[in-house]
């Protein structure tokens, strides 16, 4: 599967996370992984002084590949 970079602003990340359904115990591992990665990116973006994401997930091991 080919990967691509998606650029989202802090507001867009926040909106996307708010739009996702409430986590459940029987949630798909792919959805769980996506939620965790989005939350981590949002945290790192909020910690960056310039408002730009500083995380690089291009080489991470995940269920999204």
PyMOL commands that set and color helices and strands:
alter all, ss='L'
color gray80, all
select helices_A, chain A and resi 10-19+29-47
alter helices_A, ss='H'
color red, helices_A
deselect
rebuild
show_as cartoon
